[in-house]
């Protein structure tokens, strides 16, 4: 391992650019909602996001200074993993409606976001130790147990985040050389588990059928869909599952090449639900246009490219898989969010990394980027 420790300013600059752009867009997308809907100060959401950004950056800088090899100690791996599991079990009982948040003074904590850096660290630790025996049962069974437990606990309340958790596992094990039979078996089991979660909550089915073009009228009139119509009738969710995708596409199309200008968008004025959270990319496209969207995408792709480069440059397997897992998680989440906004995937509540409003998501993403910076700063260029 090289003894050189030097900040990767290009990667750090990309992170800061995303973070700054996100803070600007959160204020632009949330100021009217804060004042009109919540009767709060214009800066209500933006100030909370700035506080979360400050906490997240402090953690990023702390992790950046720590030699990532120290993170390979079992205490760093299993203590956070055990704590996260307990929090995920507890939130099912604390938040009996959505099973997602712990209500704390002034904000809400979402433990499913904590599962992201915790899982990446676990995967890097396990695969680096078992790299030459990746298809052994003593590698696959612990992974299936940990990943399956996290996905099941999170999927009970948040299917989108559970799906995103699979991304680093798929990438890391595929690169490590998992046999095809195990790979396809894992994907099949994940699909079956996803189907169970879809049937668990009818509003999830509404989103999927709407995306597939199966209207409510067709469900009622076609005998083969009658069972689905009966189940979906039990939901209290809005019957118009197309509303968000339609409004998001209007926002994207209204932006043109250069956008209507920061703060000048119309869709955030009550037309586009969750404009400052899951659908903030629609506001980005409307106010900054194709240019802003491509700028945002280029930053995510640069971070992903840097993680791939680190996979080849880092001399030890733990550092390689840690970098690969971090960028796989962040990039997959970004592409998934953008796909939903562009109506290329069913509607799902997944925040855009470093851009969407949400303290838990922002802090935990910066924690992952802190681990990535630790690897990058110590890798040979």
C-alpha positions as CSV (number, residue, x, y, z in Angstrom):
1,X,0.0,0.0,0.0
2,X,1.3,3.5,-0.9
3,X,2.2,5.6,2.1
4,X,1.0,8.8,0.2
5,X,-2.1,10.3,1.7
6,X,-3.4,13.1,-0.4
7,X,-6.9,14.5,-0.9
8,X,-8.5,13.5,-4.2
9,X,-9.7,17.0,-4.9
10,X,-11.5,16.0,-8.1
11,X,-13.7,13.5,-6.3
12,X,-14.1,15.9,-3.3
13,X,-15.1,18.7,-5.7
14,X,-17.7,16.6,-7.4
15,X,-19.2,15.7,-3.9
16,X,-19.2,19.4,-2.9
17,X,-20.8,20.4,-6.2
18,X,-23.6,17.9,-5.8
19,X,-24.1,19.0,-2.2
20,X,-24.2,22.7,-3.0
21,X,-26.5,22.1,-6.0
22,X,-28.8,20.0,-3.8
23,X,-29.1,22.7,-1.1
24,X,-30.0,25.3,-3.7
25,X,-32.7,23.0,-5.3
26,X,-34.1,22.1,-1.9
27,X,-34.7,25.8,-1.1
28,X,-36.1,26.4,-4.6
29,X,-38.5,23.4,-4.4
30,X,-39.6,23.7,-0.8
31,X,-39.9,27.4,0.0
32,X,-43.4,27.8,-1.4
33,X,-44.6,24.5,0.1
34,X,-43.1,25.5,3.5
35,X,-45.0,28.8,3.6
36,X,-48.3,27.8,2.0
37,X,-48.9,24.2,3.1
38,X,-47.0,24.1,6.4
39,X,-47.4,27.8,7.4
40,X,-43.6,27.8,8.1
41,X,-40.7,30.0,7.3
42,X,-39.5,30.0,3.6
43,X,-36.2,28.5,4.8
44,X,-37.8,25.8,7.0
45,X,-36.8,22.8,4.9
46,X,-33.6,24.3,3.6
47,X,-32.3,25.2,7.0
48,X,-32.9,21.6,8.2
49,X,-31.2,20.3,5.1
50,X,-28.2,22.6,5.8
51,X,-27.9,21.3,9.3
52,X,-28.0,17.7,8.0
53,X,-25.4,18.6,5.4
54,X,-23.1,20.1,8.1
55,X,-23.4,16.9,10.2
56,X,-22.8,14.7,7.2
57,X,-19.8,16.7,6.0
58,X,-18.3,16.4,9.5
59,X,-18.7,12.7,9.4
60,X,-17.3,12.6,5.8
61,X,-14.2,14.5,6.9
62,X,-13.7,12.3,10.0
63,X,-14.0,9.1,7.9
64,X,-11.7,10.6,5.2
65,X,-9.0,11.0,7.9
66,X,-9.4,7.4,9.1
67,X,-7.4,4.8,7.3
68,X,-10.0,2.6,5.7
69,X,-8.1,-0.6,6.7
70,X,-9.2,0.1,10.3
71,X,-12.8,-0.2,9.2
72,X,-12.2,-3.9,8.3
73,X,-12.2,-4.7,12.0
74,X,-15.2,-6.9,13.0
75,X,-16.2,-4.3,15.6
76,X,-16.7,-1.7,12.9
77,X,-18.7,-4.2,10.9
78,X,-20.9,-6.0,13.3
79,X,-21.7,-3.4,15.9
80,X,-23.3,-1.0,13.4
81,X,-25.0,-4.0,11.7
82,X,-26.5,-5.2,15.0
83,X,-27.6,-1.7,15.9
84,X,-29.2,-1.1,12.5
85,X,-31.1,-4.4,12.7
86,X,-32.5,-3.5,16.1
87,X,-33.6,-0.1,14.9
88,X,-35.3,-1.6,11.8
89,X,-37.2,-4.0,14.1
90,X,-38.1,-1.3,16.5
91,X,-39.4,1.1,13.8
92,X,-42.1,-1.4,12.8
93,X,-43.6,-0.9,16.2
94,X,-42.8,2.8,16.8
95,X,-44.2,3.9,13.4
96,X,-47.2,1.6,13.1
97,X,-48.5,3.2,9.9
98,X,-45.5,3.6,7.6
99,X,-42.9,1.5,9.5
100,X,-40.2,4.0,8.4
101,X,-39.4,6.8,10.9
102,X,-38.5,7.4,14.5
103,X,-40.1,10.7,15.5
104,X,-37.4,12.8,17.3
105,X,-37.5,16.5,18.4
106,X,-37.4,18.6,15.3
107,X,-36.9,15.8,12.8
108,X,-37.5,12.2,11.9
109,X,-34.8,9.5,11.7
110,X,-35.1,6.8,9.0
111,X,-33.1,3.7,9.9
112,X,-33.3,2.2,6.4
113,X,-30.9,4.9,5.3
114,X,-28.4,3.7,7.9
115,X,-28.6,0.2,6.4
116,X,-26.9,1.5,3.2
117,X,-23.4,2.3,4.5
118,X,-23.6,-0.6,7.0
119,X,-24.4,-3.1,4.3
120,X,-21.6,-1.8,2.0
121,X,-19.1,-2.1,4.8
122,X,-20.3,-5.7,5.6
123,X,-20.1,-6.8,1.9
124,X,-16.6,-5.4,1.5
125,X,-15.4,-7.1,4.8
126,X,-16.9,-10.5,4.0
127,X,-16.0,-10.6,0.3
128,X,-12.5,-9.4,0.9
129,X,-11.9,-12.2,3.4
130,X,-13.6,-14.9,1.2
131,X,-12.5,-13.6,-2.2
132,X,-11.0,-16.9,-3.2
133,X,-14.0,-18.9,-1.9
134,X,-16.8,-16.6,-3.1
135,X,-19.0,-19.6,-4.1
136,X,-18.5,-21.4,-0.8
137,X,-21.5,-21.8,1.5
138,X,-19.7,-20.1,4.3
139,X,-19.6,-17.0,2.0
140,X,-23.1,-17.2,0.5
141,X,-25.1,-18.2,3.6
142,X,-23.9,-15.3,5.8
143,X,-24.5,-12.9,3.0
144,X,-28.0,-14.3,2.3
145,X,-28.8,-14.1,6.0
146,X,-27.7,-10.4,6.5
147,X,-29.0,-9.2,3.1
148,X,-32.2,-11.1,3.4
149,X,-32.9,-9.8,6.9
150,X,-32.2,-6.2,6.0
151,X,-34.3,-6.3,2.8
152,X,-37.2,-8.1,4.5
153,X,-37.3,-5.6,7.4
154,X,-37.0,-2.6,5.2
155,X,-39.3,-3.9,2.5
156,X,-42.1,-4.2,5.0
157,X,-42.3,-0.4,5.0
158,X,-40.1,0.9,2.1
159,X,-39.9,-1.4,-0.9
160,X,-37.8,1.1,-2.9
161,X,-35.0,1.3,-0.4
162,X,-35.0,-2.4,-0.1
163,X,-34.6,-2.8,-3.9
164,X,-31.7,-0.3,-3.8
165,X,-29.9,-2.3,-1.2
166,X,-29.6,-5.2,-3.7
167,X,-27.5,-3.1,-6.1
168,X,-24.1,-3.2,-4.3
169,X,-24.6,-6.9,-3.4
170,X,-25.3,-7.7,-7.1
171,X,-22.3,-5.7,-8.3
172,X,-19.8,-6.8,-5.7
173,X,-20.6,-10.5,-6.0
174,X,-20.8,-10.4,-9.8
175,X,-17.3,-8.8,-10.0
176,X,-16.0,-11.2,-7.3
177,X,-16.9,-14.1,-9.6
178,X,-20.1,-15.7,-8.2
179,X,-21.2,-18.7,-10.2
180,X,-24.1,-18.0,-12.6
181,X,-26.4,-20.5,-10.9
182,X,-26.1,-18.8,-7.6
183,X,-26.4,-15.4,-9.2
184,X,-29.7,-16.2,-11.1
185,X,-31.0,-18.1,-8.1
186,X,-30.5,-15.0,-5.9
187,X,-32.2,-12.7,-8.5
188,X,-35.2,-15.1,-8.7
189,X,-35.5,-15.2,-4.9
190,X,-35.3,-11.4,-4.8
191,X,-38.1,-11.2,-7.5
192,X,-40.3,-13.5,-5.5
193,X,-39.7,-11.5,-2.3
194,X,-40.5,-8.3,-4.2
195,X,-43.8,-9.9,-5.5
196,X,-44.8,-10.7,-1.9
197,X,-44.2,-7.1,-0.8
198,X,-46.2,-5.8,-3.8
199,X,-49.1,-7.9,-2.7
200,X,-48.7,-6.8,0.9
201,X,-49.8,-3.2,0.1
202,X,-52.4,-2.6,-2.6
203,X,-51.1,0.9,-3.4
204,X,-47.9,-0.7,-4.6
205,X,-49.8,-2.8,-7.0
206,X,-51.6,0.4,-8.2
207,X,-48.3,2.0,-9.1
208,X,-47.1,-1.1,-11.0
209,X,-50.4,-1.6,-12.9
210,X,-50.6,2.1,-13.8
211,X,-47.0,2.0,-15.1
212,X,-47.9,-1.1,-17.2
213,X,-50.9,0.7,-18.7
214,X,-53.6,-1.4,-16.9
215,X,-56.3,1.2,-16.0
216,X,-58.8,0.9,-13.2
217,X,-61.6,0.5,-15.8
218,X,-59.8,-2.5,-17.3
219,X,-59.4,-4.0,-13.9
220,X,-63.1,-3.7,-13.2
221,X,-64.3,-5.0,-16.6
222,X,-61.8,-7.8,-17.4
223,X,-62.6,-11.0,-15.5
224,X,-59.0,-12.1,-15.4
225,X,-58.1,-9.0,-13.4
226,X,-61.0,-9.1,-11.1
227,X,-59.0,-10.5,-8.2
228,X,-56.6,-7.6,-8.5
229,X,-59.4,-5.1,-8.6
230,X,-60.9,-6.5,-5.4
231,X,-57.6,-6.3,-3.6
232,X,-56.8,-2.8,-4.8
233,X,-60.2,-1.5,-3.7
234,X,-59.1,-2.0,-0.1
235,X,-56.5,0.7,-0.3
236,X,-57.1,4.2,1.0
237,X,-54.4,5.6,-1.4
238,X,-55.3,7.9,-4.2
239,X,-56.9,6.2,-7.1
240,X,-55.0,8.4,-9.6
241,X,-51.6,6.6,-9.6
242,X,-50.7,8.4,-12.8
243,X,-50.7,11.9,-11.2
244,X,-47.1,12.1,-10.1
245,X,-45.6,10.7,-13.3
246,X,-47.7,13.0,-15.4
247,X,-46.8,16.1,-13.5
248,X,-43.2,15.0,-13.4
249,X,-43.1,14.7,-17.2
250,X,-44.8,18.1,-17.5
251,X,-42.0,19.6,-15.3
252,X,-39.2,17.9,-17.3
253,X,-40.7,18.9,-20.7
254,X,-41.2,22.5,-19.6
255,X,-37.5,23.0,-18.9
256,X,-36.3,22.8,-22.4
257,X,-32.6,23.2,-22.9
258,X,-31.7,25.7,-20.3
259,X,-34.7,25.8,-18.0
260,X,-37.1,28.5,-16.9
261,X,-34.7,29.8,-14.2
262,X,-34.0,28.9,-10.6
263,X,-37.0,29.6,-8.5
264,X,-39.2,30.2,-11.5
265,X,-40.7,26.7,-11.9
266,X,-44.5,26.2,-11.7
267,X,-44.9,22.5,-11.0
268,X,-43.6,22.8,-7.4
269,X,-46.5,25.1,-6.7
270,X,-48.8,22.2,-5.6
271,X,-49.0,20.4,-9.0
272,X,-46.1,18.0,-8.5
273,X,-46.4,16.1,-5.1
274,X,-43.1,15.5,-3.2
275,X,-41.4,18.2,-5.3
276,X,-38.7,18.7,-2.7
277,X,-38.1,15.1,-1.9
278,X,-38.5,12.1,-4.3
279,X,-39.5,14.1,-7.3
280,X,-37.0,17.0,-7.0
281,X,-35.3,15.9,-10.3
282,X,-38.5,17.1,-12.0
283,X,-37.9,20.6,-10.5
284,X,-34.2,20.4,-11.5
285,X,-35.2,19.7,-15.1
286,X,-37.9,22.4,-15.2
287,X,-35.7,25.2,-13.7
288,X,-32.3,24.3,-15.1
289,X,-33.3,22.4,-18.2
290,X,-31.5,19.7,-20.0
291,X,-28.2,21.4,-19.2
292,X,-28.8,21.1,-15.5
293,X,-30.0,17.5,-15.8
294,X,-26.9,16.5,-17.7
295,X,-24.7,18.4,-15.3
296,X,-26.2,16.4,-12.4
297,X,-25.9,13.1,-14.3
298,X,-22.3,13.8,-15.2
299,X,-21.4,14.3,-11.5
300,X,-23.0,10.9,-10.5
301,X,-21.2,9.2,-13.4
302,X,-17.9,10.8,-12.5
303,X,-18.3,9.4,-8.9
304,X,-19.2,6.0,-10.3
305,X,-16.2,6.1,-12.7
306,X,-13.9,7.1,-9.8
307,X,-15.1,4.1,-7.8
308,X,-14.5,1.8,-10.8
309,X,-11.0,3.3,-11.1
310,X,-10.3,2.7,-7.4
311,X,-11.3,-0.9,-7.9
312,X,-8.4,-1.3,-10.2
313,X,-5.9,1.0,-8.4
314,X,-6.4,-0.1,-4.8
315,X,-4.0,-2.9,-3.9
316,X,-6.1,-4.7,-1.2
317,X,-9.4,-6.4,-1.7
318,X,-11.2,-4.7,1.2
319,X,-10.5,-1.2,-0.3
320,X,-11.5,-2.4,-3.8
321,X,-14.9,-3.8,-2.7
322,X,-15.6,-0.9,-0.3
323,X,-15.1,1.6,-3.1
324,X,-17.2,-0.5,-5.6
325,X,-20.0,-1.0,-3.1
326,X,-20.2,2.7,-2.2
327,X,-20.5,4.0,-5.8
328,X,-22.8,1.1,-6.8
329,X,-25.3,2.1,-4.1
330,X,-25.2,5.8,-4.8
331,X,-25.3,5.5,-8.6
332,X,-28.1,2.9,-8.6
333,X,-30.2,5.0,-6.3
334,X,-29.6,8.1,-8.5
335,X,-30.5,6.3,-11.8
336,X,-33.5,4.7,-10.1
337,X,-34.8,8.0,-8.9
338,X,-34.3,9.7,-12.3
339,X,-36.0,6.7,-14.1
340,X,-39.1,7.1,-11.9
341,X,-39.3,10.9,-12.6
342,X,-38.9,10.2,-16.3
343,X,-41.7,7.6,-16.1
344,X,-39.3,4.8,-17.0
345,X,-40.0,2.9,-13.8
346,X,-43.0,2.5,-11.5
347,X,-43.4,5.3,-8.9
348,X,-41.4,4.6,-5.8
349,X,-40.2,6.7,-2.9
350,X,-36.5,6.9,-3.5
351,X,-34.5,10.1,-2.8
352,X,-32.0,11.5,-5.2
353,X,-28.6,11.3,-3.4
354,X,-27.4,14.6,-2.0
355,X,-30.2,16.4,-3.8
356,X,-33.5,15.4,-2.3
357,X,-34.7,16.8,1.0
358,X,-34.1,14.4,3.9
359,X,-31.6,14.5,6.7
360,X,-31.2,10.7,7.2
361,X,-30.6,10.1,3.5
362,X,-28.2,13.0,3.2
363,X,-26.1,12.1,6.3
364,X,-25.8,8.4,5.4
365,X,-24.9,9.2,1.8
366,X,-22.1,11.4,3.0
367,X,-20.9,8.7,5.3
368,X,-20.6,6.4,2.3
369,X,-18.7,9.1,0.4
370,X,-16.5,9.5,3.4
371,X,-15.5,5.9,3.2
372,X,-14.9,6.3,-0.5
373,X,-12.7,9.3,0.1
374,X,-10.7,7.3,2.6
375,X,-9.9,4.7,-0.1
376,X,-9.3,7.3,-2.8
377,X,-6.9,9.4,-0.7
378,X,-4.8,6.4,-0.1
379,X,-4.8,4.8,-3.5
380,X,-2.0,5.2,-6.0
381,X,-3.0,7.6,-8.8
